[in-house]
Amino acid sequence: MNQMQAYQRLFQLTEQFIPIMKGELDLTCAPDIQSETKLDPQQQDFQQQDPQKNQPKIIAGQAETDAHFQALYQFWEATHPEAGHPYWLTRSWLMSIWQPVYLAVFSVYLLKAVPNLKNMSQHYAEGVVAGYHLAPEELTEGDDSQLIQNACAHLIALVNHFQHHFNAFTRLRPGMTRPLLADSVLEALAALANHFPDAAPGDLKTHARMWLAELALASRHLDSLSQVAPKQNDSSPCWQVARISCCMHYRRHDGKLCANCPRAQAKNQRAESRTGTCERRQS
């Protein structure tokens, strides 16, 4: 598989998993690599399809993107004023990082190679970040450990860059962003195992520990990743994540606590504790 075919495979698989996660190559960025491979008509048609090209973008590596991050924040502020700053900021941050995280994880296991995520651009419109462009640079290859190390280095650079731009108009604390990043990475690994079981590592928790270590995230987050019994008529075990961070969706007038929200877990534990206390008193 040559470089162009590898990129096409990555785009097809990410879009297969999440249809709005549509990837494209920015061929103007690397004409030398483009000339290495002659595209067949189907690939040419794929490249010419660019319905998002006129949408504003969040572009990593360029200082003028402050306005795009601020526009993202202001959209959620205007759409859900009742939810308050914690929701606006958390929603905007998660929107900014979800595609890089999934790309990093999926590239390592589905492609066995890592693209340059530090130069990726993401499409933004009406509060939603979905769709991305990658420059067709040389893919980094290696064993799983090397690929994880490389992918995490890209994620760290990208996250630091995003945080810099958010801090230009608001305060974004690492104490908030790091748990959100940990949850996002673990959820991407769980999604990989559930949707692409043949490509996922058999020792998923060991690999999750490697991701957390390379991202300098606390190993205690690993406890939130667990395997549950398969559903009826399904022999495949299912992986799930009991989040350690809250997406703040419950703060919206139409929101509620997510099933795997730490606030919901705490609420259930308090309810169970009260029930147990009542039962002991009655006995």
PARO-421957 format. One record per residue: residue in three letters; y, x, z of N, C-alpha, C in turn. Coordinates in steps of 0.001 Angstrom, whole numbers, padded with zeros to 6 digits, always signed. Layout:
N
AlaYXZYXZYXZ/...
This chain:
283
Met-001187+000842+000000+000000+000000+000000+001250+000887+000000/Asn+002122+000706-001028+003339+001513-001068+004418+000899-000184/Gln+005560+001581-000120+006624+001163+000784+007111-000262+000484/Met+007356-000559-000786+007870-001876-001146+006868-002974-000800/Gln+005598-002718-001064+004566-003702-000744+004450-003918+000758/Ala+004636-002843+001519+004574-002950+002975+005698-003845+003493/Tyr+006892-003665+002966+008013-004512+003376+007746-005971+003003/Gln+007238-006181+001806+006951-007551+001378+005915-008203+002295/Arg+004921-007433+002697+003892-007972+003598+004514-008350+004951/Leu+005379-007497+005458+006037-007790+006728+006851-009079+006626/Phe+007604-009227+005531+008420-010426+005351+007561-011676+005268/Gln+006459-011583+004548+005582-012742+004388+004954-013163+005714/Leu+004553-012179+006510+003887-012489+007769+004866-013057+008806/Thr+006073-012510+008865+007039-013038+009832+007464-014451+009444/Glu+007629-014685+008148+008014-016023+007708+006859-017008+007878/Gln+005630-016513+007743+004454-017344+007978+004409-017787+009439/Phe+004785-016889+010334+004773-017199+011762+005931-018121+012141/Ile+007143-017773+011713+008330-018592+011969+009095-018736+010656/Pro+009052-019882+010012+009667-020050+008685+011129-019638+008597/Ile+011897-019808+009687+013310-019431+009611+013510-017917+009729/Met+012452-017187+010030+012538-015729+010147+012288-015105+008780/Lys+013205-015357+007889+013062-014932+006497+013650-013532+006320/Gly+012817-012605+005920+013256-011225+005745+013485-010874+004287/Glu+014457-010009+004044+014758-009549+002694+015174-008084+002740/Leu+015030-007427+001615+015460-006038+001499+016868-005967+000939/Asp+017651-005077+001500+018967-004781+000950+018800-003558+000052/Leu+018450-003806-001196+018093-002718-002105+019273-001835-002471/Thr+020472-002291-002233+021643-001467-002552+021789-000305-001585/Cys+021069-000373-000451+021220+000669+000572+020421+001921+000253/Ala+019371+001796-000542+018515+002957-000782+017980+002950-002204/Pro+018829+003236-003195+018394+003182-004580+017288+004164-004910/Asp+017210+005282-004186+016161+006270-004464+014784+005705-004170/Ile+014682+004990-003021+013398+004394-002673+013082+003252-003613/Gln+014093+002485-003992+013877+001374-004916+013292+001881-006228/Ser+013765+003027-006706+013325+003531-007992+011913+004076-007948/Glu+011369+004313-006726+010022+004846-006619+008986+003827-007056/Thr+009309+002542-006928+008329+001493-007189+008884+000488-008172/Lys+008128+000208-009212+008524-000796-010181+008067-002159-009673/Leu+009012-003067-009490+008679-004384-008982+008057-005238-010074/Asp+007010-005982-009708+006457-006929-010665+007347-008169-010671/Pro+007186-009055-011644+008070-010227-011752+008125-011063-010486/Gln+006977-011215-009805+006963-012022-008589+007839-011379-007510/Gln+007754-010051-007362+008576-009354-006385+010051-009442-006749/Gln+010358-009374-008047+011746-009478-008484+012309-010854-008139/Asp+011501-011889-008358+011942-013237-008022+012188-013359-006524/Phe+011300-012727-005737+011438-012773-004281+012765-012161-003858/Gln+013130-011034-004483+014360-010357-004120+015602-011129-004565/Gln+015488-011877-005656+016642-012591-006178+016949-013852-005384/Gln+015963-014324-004598+016175-015523-003798+016948-015143-002538/Asp+018210-015524-002468+019047-015129-001337+019974-016271-000940/Pro+019404-017367-000430+020229-018518-000088+021179-018245+001073/Gln+020939-017149+001836+021744-016885+003020+022822-015832+002773/Lys+022960-015364+001537+023815-014210+001288+025288-014484+001585/Asn+025706-015744+001542+027109-016062+001804+027375-016412+003260/Gln+026342-016353+004098+026526-016646+005499+027056-015406+006217/Pro+027834-015601+007280+028272-014450+008069+027081-013749+008696/Lys+027217-012484+008991+026112-011706+009527+026507-010992+010801/Ile+025510-010764+011650+025638-009828+012741+025037-008529+012228/Ile+025823-007487+012145+025363-006249+011528+025343-005128+012558/Ala+024190-004591+012843+024082-003487+013779+024718-002242+013184/Gly+025417-001494+014019+025963-000219+013582+027376-000269+013053/Gln+028008-001464+013063+029368-001565+012567+030251-002240+013613/Ala+031384-001617+013921+032228-002075+015024+032823-003451+014801/Glu+032965-003851+013537+033634-005124+013283+032764-006331+013664/Thr+031556-006101+014139+030686-007229+014487+031068-007874+015812/Asp+032024-007324+016558+032472-007990+017787+032765-009464+017530/Ala+033430-009741+016430+033848-011113+016122+032648-012030+015930/His+031552-011510+015371+030378-012349+015127+029677-012696+016438/Phe+029570-011731+017345+028976-012025+018641+029840-013014+019416/Gln+031132-012844+019319+032047-013749+020013+031979-015152+019415/Ala+031838-015226+018091+031711-016532+017437+030433-017232+017891/Leu+029378-016473+018070+028111-017021+018558+028294-017603+019962/Tyr+028917-016837+020824+029185-017285+022196+030080-018524+022199/Gln+031134-018492+021392+032091-019602+021370+031473-020880+020810/Phe+030517-020725+019911+029836-021916+019389+029136-022649+020520/Trp+028364-021929+021345+027632-022584+022429+028573-023053+023532/Glu+029675-022355+023703+030690-022802+024667+031276-024135+024240/Ala+031555-024277+022935+032142-025514+022424+031116-026644+022333/Thr+029871-026302+022010+028832-027314+021821+028343-027892+023138/His+028257-027026+024157+027783-027482+025466+028708-026970+026565/Pro+029922-027511+026623+030872-027047+027642+030377-027301+029067/Glu+029534-028322+029218+029045-028667+030554+028066-027631+031110/Ala+027479-026821+030217+026440-025884+030650+027003-024646+031333/Gly+028232-024288+031038+028875-023179+031720+028529-021806+031149/His+029258-020822+031653+029145-019440+031167+027722-018878+031223/Pro+026937-019115+032292+025575-018558+032317+024732-018988+031115/Tyr+024864-020266+030727+024102-020736+029565+024654-020153+028277/Trp+025961-020186+028077+026550-019683+026833+026155-018224+026594/Leu+026215-017437+027643+025918-016008+027506+024429-015762+027287/Thr+023594-016433+028060+022145-016248+027936+021653-016708+026565/Arg+022136-017860+026126+021739-018385+024815+022152-017428+023702/Ser+023371-016912+023785+023882-015998+022758+023084-014696+022747/Trp+022751-014206+023930+022001-012946+024019+020590-013106+023444/Leu+019916-014175+023830+018559-014396+023321+018558-014597+021809/Met+019576-015290+021300+019696-015453+019860+019836-014098+019159/Ser+020509-013177+019796+020780-011878+019183+019555-010970+019138/Ile+018672-011075+020145+017582-010101+020248+016226-010605+019781/Trp+016067-011908+019568+014716-012402+019347+014077-011845+018072/Gln+014835-011735+016990+014248-011228+015747+013908-009742+015828/Pro+014802-008887+016340+014422-007473+016480+013169-007276+017326/Val+013022-008056+018398+011848-007911+019257+010579-008286+018503/Tyr+010587-009433+017839+009392-009844+017093+009097-008885+015945/Leu+010127-008404+015281+009925-007440+014202+009292-006160+014724/Ala+009758-005690+015868+009215-004467+016447+007730-004632+016754/Val+007378-005713+017430+005985-005940+017826+005099-006187+016605/Phe+005537-007050+015705+004724-007383+014541+004563-006184+013607/Ser+005587-005356+013485+005489-004185+012618+004404-003237+013100/Val+004352-003022+014408+003389-002078+014969+001955-002521+014677/Tyr+001668-003800+014842+000279-004253+014765-000109-004872+013421/Leu+000824-005495+012740+000497-006126+011462+000714-005181+010285/Leu+001668-004281+010443+002003-003366+009352+001482-001963+009604/Lys+001247-001638+010869+000857-000276+011273+001906+000730+010837/Ala+003161+000297+010853+004301+001138+010505+005558+000451+011029/Val+006608+001233+011257+007838+000683+011833+009018+000950+010912/Pro+009750-000095+010527+010966+000094+009725+012126+000534+010612/Asn+013225+000894+010003+014410+001265+010760+015132+000004+011211/Leu+014839-000424+012416+015441-001647+012942+016890-001438+013356/Lys+017275-000185+013583+018646+000077+014038+019674-000323+012989/Asn+019276-000352+011725+020209-000694+010650+019994-002099+010103/Met+019219-002913+010805+018962-004257+010306+020205-005124+010456/Ser+020324-006113+009607+021381-007119+009743+020713-008469+009930/Gln+021396-009349+010644+020853-010665+010932+021822-011740+010466/His+021290-012792+009927+022114-013911+009481+022507-014785+010664/Tyr+023755-015180+010683+024241-016072+011727+024989-017237+011100/Ala+024717-018442+011580+025463-019628+011150+025272-020730+012175/Glu+026372-021351+012591+026347-022520+013480+025500-022293+014734/Gly+025725-021169+015400+025056-020918+016661+023640-020394+016569/Val+023113-020290+015369+021727-019862+015191+021670-018525+014462/Val+020895-017595+015008+020642-016320+014349+019222-016381+013797/Ala+019087-016384+012489+017772-016499+011853+017847-015924+010452/Gly+016869-015113+010100+016871-014412+008829+017468-013027+009008/Tyr+016977-012086+008229+017412-010706+008422+017263-009901+007138/His+017990-008795+007087+017874-007828+006003+017474-006468+006585/Leu+016623-005768+005880+016277-004395+006227+016577-003497+005030/Ala+017101-002324+005319+017269-001337+004256+015904-000714+003965/Pro+015547-000556+002685+014210-000050+002346+014083+001460+002567/Glu+014252+001875+003811+014081+003274+004165+012602+003566+004392/Glu+012279+004838+004511+010896+005221+004733+010390+004614+006038/Leu+009200+004035+006000+008576+003485+007193+007979+004616+008028/Thr+008049+004465+009342+007452+005444+010246+006017+005046+010541/Glu+005094+005969+010328+003683+005702+010570+003185+006538+011747/Gly+001989+006228+012230+001412+006949+013349+000385+006093+014054/Asp-000130+006578+015190-001059+005761+015962-000266+004746+016783/Asp-000977+003872+017469-000305+002794+018195+000719+003332+019200/Ser+000352+004363+019919+001251+004923+020922+002536+005450+020288/Gln+002394+006156+019171+003568+006690+018475+004432+005576+017909/Leu+003781+004544+017368+004534+003428+016790+005287+002649+017864/Ile+004648+002430+019000+005316+001736+020100+006524+002536+020573/Gln+006339+003839+020691+007441+004701+021113+008603+004617+020136/Asn+008291+004643+018854+009328+004590+017829+010019+003230+017810/Ala+009233+002164+017873+009799+000811+017851+010696+000576+019063/Cys+010278+001075+020219+011075+000886+021437+012369+001686+021383/Ala+012326+002853+020767+013549+003642+020606+014559+002876+019760/His+014075+002207+018722+014954+001387+017884+015505+000204+018675/Leu+014639-000442+019454+015082-001594+020233+016134-001199+021267/Ile+015921-000070+021929+016886+000381+022928+018242+000623+022291/Ala+018246+001302+021138+019513+001570+020444+020184+000264+020031/Leu+019390-000668+019547+019942-001944+019079+020479-002774+020245/Val+019711-002849+021324+020136-003616+022498+021403-003024+023098/Asn+021461-001703+023185+022674-001062+023716+023879-001356+022833/His+023640-001375+021534+024718-001677+020594+025201-003115+020764/Phe+024259-004045+020858+024626-005448+021064+025394-005613+022371/Gln+024907-004944+023411+025556-005080+024715+026995-004560+024667/His+027204-003487+023936+028547-002946+023772+029478-003987+023155/His+028995-004702+022147+029826-005696+021477+030077-006920+022350/Phe+029074-007340+023107+029297-008447+024041+030329-008063+025098/Asn+030247-006836+025571+031168-006395+026625+032606-006278+026140/Ala+032808-006379+024836+034173-006342+024308+034931-007632+024639/Phe+034182-008730+024932+034881-009990+025227+034366-010681+026484/Thr+033258-010188+027067+032754-010748+028312+031928-009685+029009/Arg+031477-009989+030210+030662-009031+030950+029194-009394+030815/Leu+028418-008449+030322+026985-008659+030144+026258-007647+031027/Arg+025686-008111+032110+025081-007218+033093+023649-006848+032709/Pro+023258-005579+032872+021863-005187+032654+020896-005970+033534/Gly+021370-006380+034716+020515-007177+035586+020119-008502+034972/Met+020876-008979+034006+020533-010194+033276+019742-009872+032012/Thr+020187-008855+031271+019595-008581+029963+018195-007983+030053/Arg+017931-007171+031053+016644-006484+031120+015472-007445+031360/Pro+015565-008378+032313+014478-009355+032455+014298-010216+031202/Leu+015402-010569+030549+015301-011347+029311+014589-010558+028223/Leu+014873-009262+028146+014200-008407+027163+012719-008288+027488/Ala+012392-008109+028758+010990-008001+029164+010219-009259+028789/Asp+010777-010409+029100+010119-011670+028745+009949-011801+027236/Ser+010971-011418+026494+010923-011548+025034+009824-010670+024439/Val+009688-009454+024933+008649-008545+024430+007263-009083+024773/Leu+007078-009532+025999+005775-010060+026405+005426-011330+025628/Glu+006424-012170+025364+006178-013377+024577+005815-013033+023138/Ala+006418-011985+022590+006073-011560+021237+004637-011040+021190/Leu+004232-010296+022208+002850-009801+022269+001865-010958+022416/Ala+002205-011951+023246+001344-013120+023407+001243-013898+022098/Ala+002364-014035+021397+002368-014739+020111+001509-013999+019098/Leu+001597-012687+019095+000764-011886+018195-000712-012149+018461/Ala-001112-012095+019736-002515-012283+020093-003000-013693+019775/Asn-002122-014678+019927-002518-016073+019699-002564-016446+018221/His-001648-015879+017431-001542-016273+016027-002204-015278+015068/Phe-002297-014020+015479-002937-012998+014644-003952-012227+015495/Pro-004981-012922+016003-005918-012292+016946-006640-011079+016367/Asp-006891-011074+015062-007594-009940+014457-006751-008674+014454/Ala-005442-008845+014462-004551-007675+014431-004136-007228+015821/Ala-004274-008101+016809-003830-007779+018166-004788-006804+018826/Pro-004277-005946+019689-005155-005011+020404-006040-005754+021387/Gly-007263-005279+021551-008174-005929+022486-007707-005801+023918/Asp-007067-004699+024242-006544-004470+025593-005044-004757+025613/Leu-004700-006025+025435-003301-006416+025278-002461-006014+026484/Lys-003002-006129+027675-002220-005787+028860-001908-004296+028919/Thr-002842-003483+028475-002596-002039+028438-001463-001729+027473/His-001477-002388+026338-000411-002185+025364+000912-002735+025886/Ala+000868-003872+026575+002092-004426+027154+002705-003449+028154/Arg+001862-002794+028909+002345-001795+029867+003047-000650+029132/Met+002516-000262+027974+003131+000803+027186+004507+000383+026682/Trp+004624-000847+026223+005915-001359+025749+006944-001367+026877/Leu+006544-001864+028028+007468-001925+029157+007905-000521+029580/Ala+006955+000414+029587+007276+001784+029994+008249+002432+029027/Glu+008031+002254+027726+008908+002868+026727+010303+002246+026740/Leu+010383+000996+027162+011682+000323+027249+012325+000499+028624/Ala+011669+001295+029486+012158+001548+030845+012329+000247+031623/Leu+011387-000659+031434+011386-001935+032150+010311-001887+033235/Ala+010563-002539+034339+009665-002469+035494+008264-002972+035148/Ser+007249-002253+035622+005862-002612+035330+005455-003922+036007/Arg+006211-004350+037025+005867-005608+037700+005957-006803+036753/His+006726-006663+035673+006831-007750+034708+005485-008050+034052/Leu+004587-007065+034089+003283-007233+033456+002493-008381+034071/Asp+002757-008675+035332+002019-009741+036019+002272-011110+035397/Ser+003356-011236+034654+003666-012543+034065+002853-012831+032807/Leu+002172-011820+032270+001338-012003+031079-000096-012270+031510/Ser-000640-013389+031084-002004-013746+031503-002752-014444+030382/Gln-004058-014448+030519-004937-015087+029549-005509-016353+030165/Val-005488-017429+029415-006018-018702+029909-007236-019089+029090/Ala-008003-020008+029622-009227-020444+028949-008892-021093+027612/Pro-009758-020913+026618-009496-021533+025303-009546-023048+025376/Lys-008823-023658+024454-008826-025114+024382-010155-025611+023834/Gln-010398-026896+023981-011633-027492+023490-011769-027258+021987/Asn-012986-026917+021554-013296-026630+020149-012559-025394+019619/Asp-012120-024537+020522-011442-023309+020118-012005-022171+020959/Ser-012631-021214+020308-013280-020119+021029-012316-018994+021384/Ser-011087-019059+020870-010136-017981+021086-009356-018182+022387/Pro-009394-017194+023281-008574-017277+024493-007094-017310+024130/Cys-006302-017896+024969-004877-018031+024713-004092-017206+025733/Trp-003080-016491+025233-002226-015709+026116-000945-016478+026391/Gln-000448-016360+027608+000780-017040+027978+001632-016130+028859/Val+002920-016475+028945+003856-015696+029751+004546-016627+030741/Ala+004428-016313+032023+005186-017008+033056+006495-016244+033208/Arg+007538-016752+032634+008794-016005+032532+009332-015596+033903/Ile+009991-014436+033894+010668-013974+035104+012168-014221+034997/Ser+012622-014614+033820+014039-014898+033601+014190-016355+033171/Cys+015395-016867+033330+015655-018266+032976+016584-018320+031769/Cys+016247-019160+030806+017074-019297+029606+018276-020210+029835/Met+018335-020846+030994+019462-021695+031392+019561-023008+030611/His+018516-023343+029876+018557-024574+029086+018759-025800+029982/Tyr+018272-025737+031202+018371-026882+032106+019818-027244+032432/Arg+020762-026332+032181+022166-026586+032501+022828-027512+031483/Arg+022190-027715+030327+022735-028632+029329+022529-030076+029770/His+023385-030960+029281+023242-032373+029651+021930-032950+029153/Asp+021388-032370+028075+020118-032845+027525+018974-031898+027865/Gly+019207-030945+028749+018217-029919+029041+017355-030228+030256/Lys+016314-029449+030382+015426-029533+031541+014774-028164+031730/Leu+014080-027988+032831+013407-026729+033084+012232-026570+032129/Cys+012094-025378+031555+010955-025086+030694+009688-025029+031549/Ala+008547-025294+030929+007279-025311+031668+006980-023961+032315/Asn+007380-022863+031640+007093-021529+032174+008311-020882+032818/Cys+009287-021696+033204+010510-021191+033829+010234-020777+035272/Pro+010793-019656+035723+010588-019268+037130+011165-020287+038104/Arg+012211-020992+037683+012767-022036+038545+011779-023196+038708/Ala+011071-023526+037623+010070-024592+037687+008899-024166+038574/Gln+008510-022898+038450+007413-022396+039284+007791-022443+040753/Ala+009027-022034+041063+009488-022068+042455+009550-023498+042973/Lys+009987-024411+042102+010076-025824+042479+008688-026374+042789/Asn+007705-026021+041951+006335-026500+042175+005751-025925+043463/Gln+006062-024647+043721+005555-024020+044937+006137-024677+046180/Arg+007434-025031+046127+008051-025714+047263+007427-027087+047478/Ala+007154-027777+046359+006539-029105+046457+005138-029005+047062/Glu+004373-027999+046615+003026-027799+047152+003079-027444+048631/Ser+004088-026647+048989+004234-026256+050391+004543-027470+051264/Arg+005438-028351+050773+005777-029552+051527+004560-030469+051663/Thr+003774-030564+050565+002576-031408+050603+001582-030884+051625/Gly+001414-029565+051624+000492-028960+052577+000940-029164+054006/Thr+002250-029064+054247+002785-029270+055593+002548-030699+056059/Cys+002782-031649+055161+002569-033078+055489+001095-033340+055822/Glu+000212-032756+055037-001218-032987+055247-001650-032413+056588/Arg-001105-031248+056946-001482-030657+058244-000957-031506+059392/Arg+000257-032066+059241+000793-032918+060293-000031-034191+060471/Gln-000477-034757+059326-001246-035996+059391-002615-035765+060006/Ser-003157-034547+059807-004472-034272+060360-004388-033951+061867/
